[in-house]
Amino acid sequence: MCAAAGGNLKSLTVEASYDNGTTSQKLSVKHGKALLRAPAKGKGVTLRGQVVDKQGNPSEVTVYKAFLGR
């Protein structure tokens, strides 16, 4: 179980990269959801999520080519 699960979440940030992680853009997160633009047809988007629980414990995950544009 994630330390930041349920009511223990202090912060959530999400970044998107359209060049395989070389540069990234911080996304707006509201109510646990991030809005991003779809990548160009045949191109992928890399997503990085970072959470911190109320005790200050951080966790991060990066998903390369999380999905492809259509």
Secondary structure, 3 states (H helix, E strand, C coil): CCCCCHHHEEEEEEEEECCCCCCCEEECEECCEECCCCCCECCEEEEEEEEEECCCCEEEEEEEEEEEEC
